[in-house]
Amino acid sequence: MTPAEQEQIFIMGWYCYINVMFSLVATATSGIATLGILIAIDLLPLKSWKEPKAMQLLCCMVIWLFWIGQTILGYIINFGQIKLGMVEANPAFTSPLGLIIIGDIQTSLSQVMILAGDLVVCWRAWVLLPHDRFWRSVLAILMSCNIALNIAYIILNSLGENANVLAGVLEWISNGFSFLVNMAATSLIGWKAWAHYRTFQHWKI
């Protein structure tokens, strides 16, 4: 066996190891996410689907389904890369277009999952501000921009190598903006909770 062949086997083994570890981590996080969803469902007793909690439950189910979907696609990609690594020396080897498409779908599911989580937080803040048009408008604008950024990132990511740099930049921007939306909505929820607590303490005295 030549040194080049040894190096090729080492590299292939390393990638196999990394892909298997990623699969194990994805399995563990999926289990934790499923447990969290089950706890959330148990803590949301619904009397009617007209309640705001129904929207939260629906978003939790969507997040869970998308999480499971992108995890399964991750398995397909990881083990598909292992298989391709074993046959890439074959003269009949062709470009793994199927894996590229699956990767794009996985990215789309991940972004939609993030948007669903943002929507849950914004919805809770929206419900707590029934008469405050200004903050409701701010939430609506932030969430609309968040959706637009994520859609733009999904489209650019699907264009392939021609838009890799721009897609990478937009990924950071969309993730940062998603964090900003979460912080804004959570701050509004905390502010309303504090105001309710102060009012309760005032009437208690």
C-alpha positions as CSV (number, residue, x, y, z in Angstrom):
1,M,0.0,0.0,0.0
2,T,1.4,3.3,-1.1
3,P,1.6,6.4,1.2
4,A,-1.0,8.1,-1.0
5,E,-3.4,5.2,-0.5
6,Q,-2.8,5.2,3.3
7,E,-3.5,8.9,3.4
8,Q,-6.7,8.5,1.4
9,I,-7.9,5.7,3.7
10,F,-7.1,7.9,6.7
11,I,-9.0,10.9,5.4
12,M,-12.0,8.7,4.5
13,G,-12.0,7.1,8.0
14,W,-11.8,10.6,9.6
15,Y,-14.8,11.8,7.6
16,C,-16.7,8.6,8.5
17,Y,-16.0,9.2,12.1
18,I,-17.1,12.9,12.0
19,N,-20.3,12.0,10.1
20,V,-21.2,9.2,12.6
21,M,-20.5,11.6,15.6
22,F,-22.8,14.2,14.0
23,S,-25.5,11.6,13.6
24,L,-25.2,10.6,17.3
25,V,-25.4,14.2,18.4
26,A,-28.4,14.8,16.2
27,T,-30.1,11.7,17.7
28,A,-29.5,13.0,21.2
29,T,-30.7,16.5,20.5
30,S,-33.8,15.1,18.8
31,G,-34.6,13.1,21.9
32,I,-34.2,16.2,24.1
33,A,-36.3,18.3,21.7
34,T,-39.0,15.6,21.7
35,L,-39.0,15.6,25.5
36,G,-39.3,19.4,25.5
37,I,-42.2,19.3,23.1
38,L,-44.0,16.7,25.2
39,I,-43.5,18.8,28.3
40,A,-44.8,21.9,26.5
41,I,-47.9,20.0,25.4
42,D,-48.6,18.7,28.9
43,L,-48.4,22.2,30.3
44,L,-50.9,23.6,27.7
45,P,-54.3,22.3,28.7
46,L,-56.7,23.5,26.0
47,K,-60.3,24.2,26.6
48,S,-60.8,25.6,23.1
49,W,-58.8,25.9,19.9
50,K,-59.7,29.6,20.0
51,E,-57.3,30.2,22.9
52,P,-53.9,31.7,22.2
53,K,-52.3,28.6,23.7
54,A,-53.6,26.7,20.6
55,M,-51.3,28.7,18.4
56,Q,-48.4,28.0,20.7
57,L,-49.2,24.2,20.6
58,L,-49.5,24.3,16.8
59,C,-46.1,26.0,16.5
60,C,-44.6,23.5,18.9
61,M,-45.8,20.6,16.8
62,V,-44.5,22.3,13.6
63,I,-41.1,22.8,15.2
64,W,-41.0,19.1,16.3
65,L,-42.0,17.8,12.9
66,F,-39.5,20.0,11.1
67,W,-36.8,19.0,13.6
68,I,-37.4,15.3,13.0
69,G,-37.5,15.9,9.3
70,Q,-34.2,17.8,9.2
71,T,-32.6,15.2,11.5
72,I,-33.6,12.4,9.1
73,L,-32.2,14.3,6.2
74,G,-29.0,14.8,8.1
75,Y,-28.7,11.1,8.5
76,I,-29.2,10.6,4.8
77,I,-26.5,13.2,4.0
78,N,-24.0,11.9,6.6
79,F,-24.2,8.3,5.5
80,G,-24.5,9.3,1.9
81,Q,-21.2,11.1,2.1
82,I,-19.6,8.0,3.7
83,K,-20.9,5.9,0.7
84,L,-19.7,8.5,-1.8
85,G,-16.3,8.6,-0.1
86,M,-16.0,4.8,-0.8
87,V,-16.9,5.0,-4.5
88,E,-15.4,8.3,-5.5
89,A,-12.5,6.5,-7.2
90,N,-15.0,4.8,-9.5
91,P,-14.8,6.1,-13.0
92,A,-18.6,6.0,-13.2
93,F,-18.9,8.4,-10.2
94,T,-21.2,11.4,-10.9
95,S,-21.9,14.6,-9.0
96,P,-24.1,13.9,-5.9
97,L,-26.9,16.2,-7.0
98,G,-29.3,14.2,-4.8
99,L,-27.3,15.0,-1.7
100,I,-27.1,18.7,-2.7
101,I,-30.9,18.9,-3.0
102,I,-31.4,17.1,0.3
103,G,-29.0,19.5,1.9
104,D,-30.9,22.5,0.5
105,I,-34.2,20.9,1.9
106,Q,-32.5,20.4,5.3
107,T,-31.4,24.0,5.4
108,S,-34.9,25.2,4.5
109,L,-36.5,23.0,7.2
110,S,-34.0,24.4,9.8
111,Q,-34.8,28.0,8.9
112,V,-38.5,27.4,9.0
113,M,-38.1,25.7,12.4
114,I,-36.3,28.9,13.6
115,L,-39.1,31.1,12.2
116,A,-41.7,28.9,14.0
117,G,-39.9,29.4,17.3
118,D,-39.7,33.2,16.7
119,L,-43.4,33.2,15.9
120,V,-44.2,31.5,19.2
121,V,-42.4,34.2,21.2
122,C,-43.8,37.1,19.1
123,W,-47.3,35.6,19.4
124,R,-47.1,35.5,23.2
125,A,-46.0,39.1,23.2
126,W,-48.7,40.0,20.7
127,V,-51.4,38.5,22.9
128,L,-50.2,40.4,26.0
129,L,-50.5,43.7,24.1
130,P,-54.2,43.8,23.0
131,H,-54.5,47.6,23.1
132,D,-50.9,48.7,22.3
133,R,-50.8,49.3,18.6
134,F,-47.3,50.7,18.5
135,W,-45.6,47.7,20.0
136,R,-47.8,45.4,18.0
137,S,-46.7,47.2,14.9
138,V,-43.1,46.9,15.9
139,L,-43.5,43.1,16.4
140,A,-45.2,42.7,13.1
141,I,-42.5,44.7,11.3
142,L,-39.7,42.7,13.0
143,M,-41.3,39.4,12.2
144,S,-41.9,40.3,8.6
145,C,-38.3,41.4,8.1
146,N,-37.2,38.2,9.9
147,I,-39.3,36.1,7.5
148,A,-37.9,38.0,4.4
149,L,-34.3,37.6,5.5
150,N,-34.7,33.8,6.1
151,I,-36.5,33.3,2.7
152,A,-33.7,35.3,1.0
153,Y,-31.1,33.1,2.7
154,I,-32.9,29.9,1.7
155,I,-33.0,31.1,-2.0
156,L,-29.3,32.2,-2.0
157,N,-28.2,28.9,-0.3
158,S,-29.9,26.9,-3.0
159,L,-28.0,28.7,-5.8
160,G,-24.9,26.8,-5.1
161,E,-21.3,27.9,-5.3
162,N,-22.1,31.1,-7.2
163,A,-23.7,32.7,-4.1
164,N,-21.8,30.9,-1.3
165,V,-20.2,34.1,0.1
166,L,-23.4,36.2,0.0
167,A,-25.4,33.3,1.5
168,G,-22.9,32.9,4.3
169,V,-23.1,36.6,5.2
170,L,-26.9,36.5,4.9
171,E,-27.0,33.5,7.2
172,W,-25.2,35.4,10.0
173,I,-27.5,38.4,9.4
174,S,-30.7,36.3,9.5
175,N,-29.5,34.5,12.7
176,G,-28.6,37.7,14.3
177,F,-31.9,39.3,13.4
178,S,-33.7,36.3,14.7
179,F,-32.0,36.7,18.0
180,L,-33.0,40.4,18.0
181,V,-36.6,39.5,17.4
182,N,-36.5,37.0,20.2
183,M,-34.9,39.5,22.6
184,A,-37.5,42.2,21.7
185,A,-40.5,39.9,22.1
186,T,-39.1,38.4,25.3
187,S,-38.4,41.9,26.7
188,L,-42.0,42.9,26.0
189,I,-43.3,39.8,27.7
190,G,-41.1,40.5,30.7
191,W,-42.2,44.1,30.8
192,K,-45.9,43.1,30.8
193,A,-45.2,40.5,33.5
194,W,-43.4,43.1,35.7
195,A,-46.3,45.6,35.2
196,H,-48.8,42.9,36.2
197,Y,-46.8,42.0,39.2
198,R,-46.5,45.7,40.3
199,T,-50.3,46.2,39.8
200,F,-51.0,43.0,41.8
201,Q,-48.7,44.2,44.6
202,H,-50.4,47.6,44.6
203,W,-53.9,46.2,45.0
204,K,-52.6,43.7,47.5
205,I,-51.4,46.5,49.8
